[in-house]
Amino acid sequence: MLTSADAVEAASRGRRTRFTVLGLLTVTDGRDSVALQPSRPAALLAALLLHANSAVSTEFLQRVIWGEETPAQAKPALHSCVLRLRRLFSKYGVAGNAIEAVPGGYRLTADAETLDLVEFRELLVRAYSAGDPDTELRLLRAALALWKPPLMANVHSDLLHRDEVPRLKEEWLRAIERVFDLELACGRHREALAEIWPTARAHPLHERFTEQLMEALHRAGRRAEALSEYRKTKDHLAEHLGVDPGPALQRLELEILRGGDPAQPTAQTPAPPPADPAPAGAPRSGGGPGTAPGADPGSAAGRASPAGEAPPALRGDGAADAADGPLISGEGVLDRLVGAGLLQEGPRGHYRMHELLRAFARAAAAEGVGARTARNAHTTTPSPRHGAVDLHPTEA
């Protein structure tokens, strides 16, 4: 006769012990989950799990545990750590040969049921080969649900946190990027904002997240906020790395300035990454009027004109002038720019350009609108103002 105690014991024998590395290093038998205390055996186990089903050399394992300066008795000490792990495994019903001695090192065998990292990678492979956006999105979210950061905070190993953990985070970055791409492609930009915004804030140097955030804001009709995000990223990159945003982010800023239908995606959905996923850029489209970030949409400085057309404040006789209206002198142009708030006059005839004017100049250079100025150059030769800055369209 089968008693209740026998039933519990039989059920426990049917459970498989599971290890996790996508969070704290833990081991569970289906009922109890235990986070391992920082120790040498814990560092050894983490290294074997990160390279599950592959032979790991003793030299690498020694550096994981002791760093670059391994003690003279490192090899027997490593064997002692393996024995301690095997005793721990026996407590959780793991076979004693789970850690297998191989020539030159050790190997730990695991599958999707016994290790979260294996399950994560298998879900990614299935997602990227799904061929259906809804199925791909479901599998990607199932994979990302396995992450419980911070990764292996209870493992004290400089080598693992320097070399192995960043590789894992890169896999996460590629997966979450793809999730956001799919959400935007399905028209769920408002819902996606709740996820993209904190992710972009947590990774300010990862420009792709800022690009997706700007895309979602623009399509939600929040153009000023989208351009504000560009300025924040530009300032952050300049302060911490001394560089400007990449070409993709710069193109997106210009396209948002030009306007267009915000209900239409600015970017096409990239194809799914390969087995070792890497996000691909996507072509973008744009055109039309835009709004300057942080400016009053009703003011001259807050309205972006189509590429190649000067703002009303810069024309010969106001907004009624045609695009090919009369040319005015160089001093007149400078006076109008100062009056419109696009230039700030400094000492000795020097000027400081407003960010919006720089954006106009970049847009004009991209469209090649300087050709019309060259055609009309023979009509009037403006006399430059003493000490004025060069307002060539390529200045940015």
C-alpha positions in Angstrom: 0.0 0.0 0.0 1.4 3.4 -1.0 1.4 5.9 1.9 1.4 9.7 1.6 5.0 9.7 2.6 5.8 7.3 -0.2 4.0 9.5 -2.7 6.0 12.6 -1.6 9.2 10.6 -1.9 8.3 9.3 -5.4 7.4 12.8 -6.5 10.7 14.2 -5.3 12.5 11.4 -7.2 10.7 12.5 -10.3 11.9 16.1 -9.9 15.1 17.2 -11.6 17.5 19.5 -9.9 17.8 22.8 -11.6 20.7 25.4 -11.6 20.3 29.1 -12.3 23.0 31.6 -13.4 20.8 34.3 -15.0 20.5 35.8 -11.5 21.9 34.6 -8.3 23.7 31.3 -8.5 21.1 28.9 -7.1 20.2 25.2 -7.0 16.7 23.9 -6.5 15.2 20.4 -6.2 11.7 21.5 -7.1 10.7 22.4 -3.6 13.5 24.4 -2.0 15.8 26.9 -3.8 19.1 27.7 -2.2 21.4 30.6 -3.2 25.0 29.4 -2.8 27.2 31.3 -0.5 30.3 33.0 -2.0 33.0 30.4 -2.0 35.6 28.7 -4.2 33.2 25.8 -5.0 30.5 28.3 -6.0 32.9 30.1 -8.4 33.9 26.7 -9.8 30.3 25.7 -10.3 29.5 29.0 -12.0 32.3 28.5 -14.5 31.2 25.0 -15.3 27.6 26.1 -15.8 28.5 29.0 -18.0 30.3 26.5 -20.3 27.9 23.6 -19.8 28.4 20.6 -22.0 31.9 21.8 -22.9 35.3 20.8 -21.5 36.7 23.5 -19.3 40.5 23.5 -18.7 42.0 23.3 -15.3 44.0 26.4 -16.0 40.9 28.4 -16.7 39.1 27.1 -13.6 42.2 28.0 -11.5 42.1 31.5 -12.8 38.4 31.7 -12.1 38.9 30.8 -8.4 42.3 32.4 -7.6 42.8 35.0 -10.2 45.9 35.4 -12.3 48.3 34.5 -9.5 47.4 30.9 -8.7 49.0 29.2 -5.7 51.5 26.4 -6.0 48.9 23.8 -4.7 46.1 25.1 -7.0 45.6 21.7 -8.8 44.9 19.6 -5.7 42.9 22.5 -4.2 40.8 22.5 -7.4 40.2 18.8 -7.1 39.1 19.4 -3.5 36.5 21.9 -4.7 35.2 19.4 -7.2 34.7 16.8 -4.4 32.8 19.4 -2.3 30.5 20.1 -5.3 29.8 16.4 -5.8 28.8 16.1 -2.1 26.5 19.1 -2.6 25.0 17.4 -5.7 24.3 14.2 -3.8 22.2 16.3 -1.3 20.0 17.4 -4.2 19.8 14.0 -5.9 22.2 15.0 -8.7 24.3 12.1 -10.1 27.8 12.0 -8.9 29.2 11.9 -12.4 27.4 15.2 -13.3 30.9 16.8 -13.1 32.9 14.6 -15.4 36.7 14.6 -15.4 38.0 14.9 -19.0 41.6 15.2 -20.3 42.9 18.6 -19.2 39.8 19.7 -17.2 36.2 19.0 -16.3 32.8 19.1 -18.0 29.3 19.5 -16.5 26.4 18.2 -18.6 23.1 20.2 -18.5 20.0 20.7 -20.6 17.1 23.1 -20.8 15.4 21.4 -17.8 18.4 21.6 -15.5 20.0 25.0 -16.4 18.3 28.3 -17.2 21.0 29.4 -19.5 20.5 26.4 -21.8 16.8 27.1 -21.8 17.3 30.8 -22.6 19.5 30.1 -25.6 17.2 27.4 -26.9 14.3 29.8 -26.7 16.3 32.4 -28.6 17.1 29.9 -31.4 13.5 29.0 -31.7 12.4 32.6 -31.7 14.8 33.8 -34.4 13.7 31.0 -36.7 10.0 31.2 -36.0 9.1 33.3 -39.1 6.0 34.7 -37.4 6.2 37.9 -35.4 3.7 36.9 -32.7 5.4 33.5 -32.2 8.8 35.2 -32.2 7.7 37.8 -29.7 6.2 35.1 -27.4 9.4 33.0 -27.4 11.6 36.1 -26.8 9.5 37.2 -23.8 9.6 33.7 -22.4 13.4 33.7 -22.7 13.8 37.2 -21.1 11.5 36.1 -18.2 14.3 33.8 -17.1 16.5 36.8 -16.3 16.7 37.9 -12.6 19.5 40.4 -12.4 22.0 41.1 -10.9 23.8 38.1 -12.5 25.8 35.9 -10.1 26.1 38.5 -7.5 27.0 35.8 -5.0 29.9 34.5 -7.1 33.2 36.2 -6.3 35.3 35.9 -9.4 36.9 38.9 -11.2 37.4 36.8 -14.3 33.8 35.7 -14.7 32.4 39.2 -14.0 35.0 40.8 -16.4 34.7 38.4 -19.3 31.7 36.1 -19.0 28.9 38.2 -17.5 29.3 40.9 -20.3 28.8 38.2 -22.9 25.6 37.2 -21.3 24.4 40.7 -21.1 25.1 41.2 -24.8 22.7 38.3 -25.5 20.1 40.0 -23.4 20.6 43.3 -25.2 20.1 41.7 -28.6 17.0 39.9 -27.4 15.3 43.0 -25.9 16.2 45.1 -28.9 14.4 42.6 -31.1 11.3 42.7 -28.7 11.1 46.4 -29.1 11.5 46.2 -32.9 8.6 43.8 -33.1 6.4 45.8 -30.8 7.0 48.9 -32.9 6.4 47.0 -36.1 3.0 45.7 -34.8 1.9 49.3 -34.0 2.1 49.0 -30.3 4.3 52.0 -29.8 2.3 53.4 -26.9 2.4 50.2 -25.0 6.1 49.7 -25.8 7.0 53.1 -24.3 6.5 51.7 -20.8 9.3 49.2 -21.4 11.6 51.1 -23.7 11.8 54.2 -21.6 13.3 52.6 -18.4 15.6 50.4 -20.6 17.0 53.4 -22.4 17.5 55.2 -19.1 19.4 52.2 -17.7 21.6 52.0 -20.8 22.4 55.6 -21.8 25.3 54.6 -23.9 23.3 52.1 -25.9 22.1 54.3 -28.8 19.8 51.7 -30.3 17.5 52.0 -27.2 17.4 55.8 -27.6 16.6 55.3 -31.3 13.7 53.0 -30.4 12.5 55.4 -27.7 12.5 58.4 -30.2 10.7 56.2 -32.7 7.9 55.3 -30.2 7.5 58.9 -29.0 7.4 60.3 -32.6 4.7 57.8 -33.6 2.7 58.6 -30.4 2.7 62.3 -31.6 5.2 63.4 -29.0 7.8 64.9 -31.3 9.2 67.5 -28.9 9.9 64.7 -26.3 11.5 62.6 -29.0 13.9 65.4 -29.9 14.5 66.1 -26.3 15.7 62.5 -25.9 18.2 63.0 -28.7 19.6 66.1 -27.0 20.0 64.2 -23.7 21.8 61.3 -25.4 24.0 63.7 -27.4 25.0 65.6 -24.2 25.6 62.3 -22.3 27.8 60.9 -25.1 29.8 64.1 -25.3 30.3 64.2 -21.6 31.3 60.6 -21.0 32.9 59.6 -24.3 33.6 62.8 -26.2 31.7 61.7 -29.3 28.6 62.6 -31.2 25.6 60.2 -31.7 26.0 57.7 -34.5 24.8 58.2 -38.0 21.5 56.3 -37.5 20.5 58.4 -34.5 21.5 61.6 -36.4 19.4 60.6 -39.4 16.4 59.9 -37.1 16.7 63.3 -35.5 16.6 65.0 -39.0 13.7 62.9 -40.1 11.7 63.8 -37.0 12.5 67.5 -37.6 11.2 67.2 -41.1 8.0 65.6 -39.9 5.8 63.2 -41.8 2.9 61.0 -40.6 3.8 60.0 -37.0 1.4 57.1 -37.4 3.7 55.5 -39.9 6.8 53.7 -38.7 10.0 55.7 -39.4 11.9 52.4 -39.6 11.1 49.0 -41.1 11.3 45.9 -38.9 14.8 44.4 -39.2 15.0 40.7 -40.0 15.4 38.3 -37.1 19.0 38.0 -36.0 20.9 34.8 -36.7 21.6 32.1 -34.1 24.2 34.5 -32.6 21.8 37.5 -32.9 23.0 40.9 -33.8 20.5 43.8 -34.4 20.6 45.2 -37.9 19.9 48.8 -38.8 16.9 49.6 -40.8 16.3 52.1 -43.6 14.2 55.1 -42.5 11.9 57.6 -44.3 10.7 61.1 -43.5 9.7 64.5 -44.8 7.6 67.6 -43.9 7.6 70.1 -41.1 8.9 69.5 -37.6 8.9 71.1 -34.1 12.0 72.2 -32.3 12.6 70.5 -28.9 11.9 72.7 -26.0 10.6 75.5 -28.2 7.2 77.1 -28.6 5.6 75.5 -31.7 4.1 78.9 -32.5 7.4 80.8 -32.5 9.8 81.2 -35.4 12.5 79.3 -33.5 10.0 76.5 -32.7 8.9 75.8 -36.3 11.1 73.7 -38.6 10.6 74.5 -42.3 11.0 71.9 -45.0 14.5 71.2 -46.0 15.9 74.0 -48.2 13.3 76.6 -47.2 14.3 79.4 -44.8 12.1 80.1 -41.8 9.7 83.1 -42.3 11.8 85.3 -40.1 14.7 84.9 -42.6 12.8 85.8 -45.8 12.8 89.2 -47.5 9.3 90.3 -46.6 7.8 87.8 -44.2 6.1 84.5 -44.7 4.4 85.6 -47.9 7.7 85.6 -49.8 8.2 82.8 -52.3 11.1 80.3 -51.8 13.0 82.1 -54.6 12.3 85.5 -53.2 14.8 88.4 -53.4 18.2 88.0 -51.9 19.2 90.1 -48.9 22.5 91.3 -47.7 24.7 89.3 -45.3 24.1 91.9 -42.5 20.4 91.6 -43.1 20.6 87.8 -42.7 22.5 88.1 -39.5 20.0 90.7 -38.1 17.1 88.4 -38.9 18.8 85.4 -37.3 19.4 87.4 -34.2 15.9 88.7 -34.2 14.5 85.2 -34.6 16.6 83.9 -31.6 18.6 81.6 -33.8 21.8 83.5 -33.2 23.0 85.1 -30.0 25.4 88.0 -30.5 28.6 87.8 -28.6 31.7 90.1 -28.2 33.4 91.6 -31.2 30.8 90.5 -33.7 30.9 86.8 -32.9 27.7 84.7 -32.7 26.5 81.6 -30.9 24.2 79.3 -33.0 21.0 77.9 -31.6 20.8 74.1 -31.8 17.7 74.5 -34.1 19.8 76.4 -36.7 22.4 73.7 -36.6 19.7 71.2 -37.3 18.4 73.3 -40.3 22.0 73.4 -41.6 22.4 69.7 -41.3 19.1 69.0 -43.1 20.0 71.5 -45.8 23.4 69.8 -46.4 21.7 66.4 -46.5 19.3 67.6 -49.2 21.9 69.4 -51.2 19.9 72.6 -51.2 23.1 74.7 -51.6 22.8 74.2 -55.3 20.1 77.0 -55.6 22.3 79.4 -53.7 25.1 78.7 -56.1 22.8 79.3 -59.1 21.8 82.7 -57.8 25.2 83.7 -56.5 25.9 85.9 -59.5 22.9 88.1 -58.7 24.1 89.6 -55.5 27.3 89.2 -53.5 26.5 89.9 -49.9 29.1 91.8 -47.9 30.1 89.8 -44.8 29.7 91.4 -41.4 33.0 92.0 -39.7 33.8 89.2 -37.3 30.7 87.1 -38.2 30.8 83.3 -38.1 30.7 81.3 -41.3 27.1 80.0 -41.7 27.9 77.3 -44.3 25.2 74.6 -44.3 27.6 71.9 -43.2 28.4 73.6 -39.9 27.1 71.6 -37.0 
